[in-house]
Amino acid sequence: MSSPRSVHQIRSTLRQFLDNEAAGGVVLMVAAVIAVITANSPFADRYFSLLDLYIGPISLQHWINDALMSLFFLLVGLEIKREMLDGQLSSWSRRILPGAAAAGGMLFPALVYLYFNWNDPAALGGWAIPTATDIAFALGVLSLFGNSLPVSLKIFLATLAIVDDLGAVMVIALFYTAELNYLPLAAAGIVIGNLIIFNRMGLTALWPYLSLGGLLLVLVFASGVHPTMAGIMLALTIPLKLAPGTSEAARDTSPLHKLEHYLQKPVAFLVLPLFGFANAGLSFAGISLSVFSDPLTMGVAIGLFFGKLIGVLGTVGALVKLRLANLPTRANWGQMTGVALLCGIGFTMSLFIGLLAFNDPSIQSRVKVGILLGSVASGVIGSIFLAVFRRETVPLDAATSYQQKS
């Protein structure tokens, strides 16, 4: 029988794990591995049948991908707004390095994908799949190195991933929206108008925003716009009070900070693992070796690995060469290469865009193969670079962070 002390130690260890922001990435990795194992086990038929089970008007998989993932996008929207108004993106000097690197990290993967699939009109719609970075996975891998890497690298990667998420949201809204139904779309506009009025009135209670947010989700779904966009639109109306001289403690009580705090653990430990489990399940039955040379698979995998590396590292190199920005504090080029490689871990958002781009299960399987190949290669090779260069930090007086220029 366990002693009270051992039970307390277990609870303390569990609490420390849950309080570690990188823990969500670990749980997501485990969920993805379990999904792949389940999809290739005797339970495979039950796994796929469960996901296809209709609960009301939509399947369980769509409940996860459309409804639950709206909470993820709500959290992303809150993070973007907070960083833009009061964080690492609050000034142009802070935005330039991670912002430009994120843009390069979206452009080059898309170009790589288009290069491989230019002659296949059916495949061209997946150009955005390798443009995304999975912040939970990437930060989870980076956290494995503890204090042996500069904190500035974590800030750079997190900021880049947030800008990347903003880009992905814009891509989904502009290029992956179905045929529009204008009546519910107009009604959604009215709801958004009321949310803005709440904000302008200085209303700080969360329940009016969340109540209208639920209605907004239904209306956006009915309009043909992907329902996760409702999460982003709701987030942008949640107040973030920033009065002159406001203390840090007071800022943390703003509606935006409160909602962000409430959502962090449910999203990290429930929403994203469920999404990973529901969508990473790739059955290898019927998949031949030829899939690895398929242009679509190669476009996704090489786009994530080489496209992200060239886009992120090349952009940072160009800005530093032109003296428009400096490397993050104490970081060196080997570490920056490792971080650029970690940006090729596209998992969550790449899967999400892949599901929007293609309805054919056989094409989705090739997409998943490409995402897994590119993400695993990026994570492994990136980790090797970080392990090799982690002790070779640049002295503090020899490097100036892009943050210090703000």
C-alpha positions in Angstrom: 0.0 0.0 0.0 1.4 3.4 -0.9 2.4 5.7 2.0 0.9 9.2 2.2 4.3 10.6 1.4 4.6 8.6 -1.8 1.1 9.6 -2.8 2.0 13.3 -2.2 5.2 12.8 -4.3 3.2 11.4 -7.1 0.7 14.2 -7.0 3.5 16.8 -6.8 5.2 15.2 -9.8 2.0 15.2 -11.8 1.3 18.8 -10.9 4.8 19.8 -12.0 4.2 17.9 -15.3 0.9 19.6 -15.9 2.3 23.0 -15.1 5.1 22.5 -17.7 3.9 24.2 -20.9 5.9 21.7 -22.9 4.0 18.8 -21.4 1.1 19.3 -23.8 3.6 18.6 -26.7 4.6 15.3 -25.0 0.9 14.3 -24.5 0.2 15.2 -28.2 3.2 13.0 -29.3 1.9 10.1 -27.2 -1.6 10.5 -28.6 -0.3 10.5 -32.2 1.8 7.3 -31.6 -1.2 5.6 -30.0 -3.3 6.5 -33.0 -0.8 5.0 -35.5 -0.5 1.8 -33.4 -4.3 1.5 -33.0 -4.9 2.1 -36.8 -2.6 -0.9 -37.5 -3.8 -3.2 -34.7 -6.7 -5.7 -34.5 -8.7 -2.7 -33.1 -8.4 -0.7 -36.3 -11.9 -1.4 -37.6 -13.4 -0.2 -34.2 -11.1 2.8 -34.3 -12.3 4.0 -37.7 -15.9 3.0 -37.1 -15.9 5.1 -33.9 -14.6 8.2 -35.7 -17.3 7.7 -38.4 -20.1 7.4 -35.7 -22.7 10.1 -36.2 -23.7 12.1 -33.1 -26.5 14.4 -34.2 -25.9 16.0 -37.6 -22.1 15.3 -37.8 -19.6 12.5 -37.1 -17.5 12.2 -34.0 -14.4 13.1 -36.0 -16.1 16.3 -37.2 -17.2 17.1 -33.6 -13.5 16.9 -32.7 -12.2 18.7 -35.8 -14.9 21.4 -36.0 -16.3 22.0 -32.6 -13.5 21.1 -30.1 -10.8 22.6 -32.3 -12.6 25.9 -32.1 -11.3 26.1 -28.5 -7.8 25.6 -29.9 -8.3 28.4 -32.4 -9.9 30.6 -29.6 -6.7 30.1 -27.6 -4.5 30.8 -30.6 -6.5 34.0 -31.2 -6.1 35.1 -27.6 -2.3 34.5 -27.8 -2.0 36.5 -31.0 -4.0 39.4 -29.6 -2.0 39.4 -26.4 1.3 39.3 -28.1 0.3 42.0 -30.6 -0.8 44.4 -27.9 1.4 43.6 -24.9 4.0 41.0 -25.8 6.7 39.9 -28.2 4.9 41.4 -31.2 4.0 44.7 -29.6 6.5 46.7 -31.6 8.0 46.5 -35.1 11.5 45.9 -33.8 10.2 42.8 -31.9 8.2 41.6 -34.9 10.8 41.9 -37.6 12.9 38.8 -37.0 10.3 36.2 -36.0 7.7 37.8 -38.3 10.0 37.7 -41.4 11.2 34.2 -40.5 7.6 33.0 -40.2 6.8 34.5 -43.6 9.8 32.8 -45.2 8.9 29.6 -43.4 5.5 29.6 -45.1 6.6 30.8 -48.6 9.4 28.3 -49.3 7.5 25.1 -48.1 4.6 26.1 -50.4 7.0 26.6 -53.3 8.6 23.2 -52.7 5.1 21.6 -52.6 4.1 23.3 -55.9 7.3 22.2 -57.5 6.5 18.6 -56.9 2.8 18.8 -57.8 2.7 21.4 -60.6 1.4 18.9 -63.1 -1.4 17.6 -60.9 -4.3 20.0 -60.7 -6.0 17.8 -58.1 -3.0 18.0 -55.8 -2.4 21.7 -56.1 -5.0 22.5 -53.4 -2.7 21.1 -50.8 0.0 23.7 -51.2 -0.6 25.1 -47.7 -0.1 21.8 -45.9 3.7 22.1 -45.3 3.5 25.8 -44.4 2.4 25.3 -40.7 4.5 24.8 -37.6 3.1 22.9 -34.6 4.0 25.1 -31.6 3.2 22.3 -29.0 5.4 19.7 -30.7 8.3 22.2 -31.5 8.4 23.7 -28.0 8.1 20.2 -26.5 11.2 19.1 -28.3 13.1 22.3 -27.4 12.2 21.8 -23.7 14.0 18.5 -23.7 17.3 20.5 -23.7 16.4 22.4 -20.5 18.7 25.2 -19.6 21.5 24.2 -22.0 20.0 26.5 -24.6 19.4 30.2 -24.5 15.9 31.3 -23.3 15.9 33.7 -26.2 15.6 30.7 -28.6 12.4 29.6 -27.0 11.0 33.1 -27.2 12.0 33.3 -30.8 10.4 29.9 -31.7 7.2 30.7 -29.7 6.8 34.1 -31.4 7.5 32.7 -34.8 5.0 29.9 -34.3 2.3 32.4 -33.2 2.9 34.5 -36.4 2.8 31.2 -38.3 -0.6 30.4 -36.7 -1.9 33.8 -37.7 -0.8 33.1 -41.3 -2.4 29.6 -41.2 -5.7 31.1 -40.0 -5.6 33.7 -42.9 -4.9 30.9 -45.4 -7.8 28.8 -44.1 -10.2 31.7 -44.2 -9.1 32.8 -47.7 -8.5 29.5 -49.5 -10.3 26.7 -47.7 -13.8 28.2 -47.2 -16.7 26.2 -48.7 -19.6 27.7 -50.7 -21.1 30.5 -48.6 -24.6 30.7 -47.2 -25.1 34.5 -46.8 -28.1 34.6 -44.4 -26.3 32.9 -41.5 -23.1 34.7 -42.5 -24.9 38.0 -42.1 -26.3 36.9 -38.8 -22.8 36.0 -37.7 -21.7 39.5 -38.6 -24.5 40.9 -36.3 -23.2 38.7 -33.5 -19.6 39.9 -34.0 -20.9 43.5 -34.0 -22.5 42.9 -30.6 -19.3 41.4 -29.3 -17.4 44.5 -30.4 -20.1 46.7 -28.6 -19.5 44.6 -25.5 -15.8 45.4 -25.8 -16.3 49.1 -26.4 -18.7 49.3 -23.4 -15.9 48.0 -21.2 -17.8 44.8 -20.3 -15.4 42.6 -18.5 -17.6 39.6 -17.5 -16.7 36.6 -19.7 -20.1 34.9 -19.8 -21.7 37.4 -22.3 -18.8 36.9 -24.7 -18.9 33.1 -24.4 -22.7 32.9 -24.8 -22.6 34.9 -28.0 -19.5 32.9 -29.0 -21.5 29.7 -28.9 -24.1 31.2 -31.2 -21.4 32.5 -33.4 -19.9 29.0 -33.8 -23.3 27.7 -35.0 -23.9 30.5 -37.4 -20.3 30.3 -38.9 -20.8 26.6 -39.3 -24.1 27.1 -41.1 -22.5 29.8 -43.3 -20.0 27.5 -44.9 -17.0 29.2 -43.3 -15.0 26.7 -41.3 -16.4 26.9 -37.7 -12.9 27.2 -36.1 -12.8 30.8 -37.5 -15.5 31.6 -34.9 -12.9 31.0 -32.2 -10.5 33.5 -33.8 -13.2 36.1 -34.3 -14.4 35.7 -30.7 -10.8 36.0 -29.4 -10.3 39.3 -31.0 -13.2 40.8 -29.1 -12.2 39.7 -25.7 -10.9 42.8 -23.7 -7.3 43.2 -22.7 -7.1 46.2 -20.4 -3.9 48.1 -20.6 -4.3 51.4 -18.8 -1.2 53.6 -18.3 0.7 52.4 -15.2 -1.2 49.2 -14.9 0.6 46.7 -12.8 1.5 43.2 -14.0 -0.8 41.7 -11.4 -3.7 43.8 -12.6 -3.0 42.9 -16.2 -3.3 39.2 -15.3 -6.9 39.7 -14.1 -8.1 41.0 -17.5 -10.8 39.0 -19.3 -8.3 37.9 -22.0 -5.7 36.6 -19.5 -8.4 34.8 -17.5 -9.9 33.1 -20.5 -6.4 32.2 -21.8 -5.5 30.7 -18.4 -8.8 28.7 -18.3 -8.2 27.3 -21.8 -4.5 26.4 -21.6 -4.8 23.0 -19.9 -8.0 21.8 -21.5 -6.7 22.6 -24.9 -3.2 21.1 -24.2 -4.3 18.0 -22.4 -7.7 17.2 -24.0 -8.4 19.0 -27.3 -5.1 18.6 -29.0 -4.5 15.0 -27.9 -8.0 14.1 -29.1 -7.4 15.8 -32.4 -4.1 13.9 -32.7 -5.6 10.6 -31.8 -8.6 11.1 -34.2 -6.5 12.3 -37.2 -3.0 10.8 -36.9 -4.2 7.2 -37.3 -2.6 6.1 -40.5 -3.2 2.5 -41.6 -0.3 1.1 -43.5 -2.5 -1.6 -45.0 -2.4 -1.3 -48.7 0.3 1.4 -48.6 3.2 0.4 -50.9 6.7 1.7 -51.0 5.7 3.8 -54.0 3.8 6.2 -51.7 7.2 7.5 -50.5 8.1 8.6 -54.0 4.6 10.0 -54.7 4.8 13.7 -55.6 2.2 14.7 -53.1 3.9 12.8 -50.3 7.3 14.2 -51.3 5.9 17.7 -51.6 4.6 17.7 -48.1 7.6 15.9 -46.5 10.4 17.8 -48.3 8.4 21.1 -48.0 8.3 20.6 -44.2 11.9 19.6 -43.8 13.9 21.6 -46.4 11.3 24.3 -47.2 11.0 25.3 -43.5 14.8 25.1 -43.0 15.5 27.3 -46.1 12.7 29.7 -45.4 13.4 30.3 -41.7 17.2 30.1 -41.7 17.6 31.9 -45.0 15.4 34.8 -43.9 17.2 35.1 -40.5 20.6 34.9 -42.3 19.5 37.7 -44.8 18.3 40.0 -42.0 21.4 39.5 -40.0 23.6 40.0 -43.0 21.8 43.2 -43.9 22.1 44.3 -40.2 18.3 44.7 -40.0 18.2 42.3 -37.0 20.5 40.2 -34.8 20.5 36.6 -33.6 18.6 36.0 -30.3 20.7 36.6 -27.2 23.5 34.1 -26.7 22.4 32.0 -29.7 24.7 30.7 -32.4 24.1 29.6 -36.0 24.1 25.9 -35.1 21.4 26.4 -32.6 19.4 28.6 -35.0 19.7 25.8 -37.6 18.3 23.4 -35.1 15.4 25.7 -34.3 14.7 26.3 -38.0 14.5 22.5 -38.4 12.1 22.2 -35.5 9.8 24.6 -37.4 9.3 21.7 -39.9 7.3 19.9 -37.3 3.9 20.7 -38.8 1.7 18.0 -37.3 -1.5 19.6 -35.9 -2.1 22.5 -38.3 -0.7 20.6 -41.3 -3.2 17.7 -40.6 -6.0 20.2 -40.2 -5.3 21.9 -43.5 -4.8 18.5 -45.2 -8.3 17.5 -44.1 -9.7 20.7 -45.5 -7.9 20.4 -48.7 -8.8 16.8 -49.6 -11.9 14.7 -49.0 -10.5 11.5 -50.6 -9.3 9.1 -47.9 -6.5 7.7 -50.2 -5.1 11.2 -50.7 -5.5 12.0 -47.0 -3.3 8.9 -46.3 -0.6 10.2 -48.6 -0.8 13.6 -46.9 -0.4 11.9 -43.5 2.6 9.9 -44.6 4.2 13.1 -45.8 3.4 15.0 -42.6 4.8 12.2 -40.4 7.9 11.8 -42.5 8.7 15.6 -42.7 7.8 16.2 -39.0 9.8 13.2 -37.7 12.8 14.1 -39.8 12.6 17.7 -38.8 12.3 16.8 -35.1 15.2 14.3 -35.1 17.7 16.2 -37.2 16.8 19.5 -35.4 17.4 17.8 -32.0 20.8 16.5 -33.2 21.8 20.1 -34.2 20.7 21.4 -30.8 22.5 18.6 -28.9 25.7 19.3 -30.8 25.7 23.1 -30.5 23.9 23.5 -27.1 27.1 24.2 -25.1 28.5 26.5 -27.7 26.6 29.6 -26.6 27.8 33.0 -27.7 28.9 35.3 -24.8 26.2 37.7 -23.7 28.3 40.8 -24.7 28.9 39.4 -28.2 25.2 39.1 -29.3 22.3 41.4 -29.0 18.8 40.0 -29.0 16.2 41.2 -31.4 14.1 41.8 -28.2 16.6 44.3 -26.9 16.2 46.5 -29.9 12.6 47.3 -28.9 
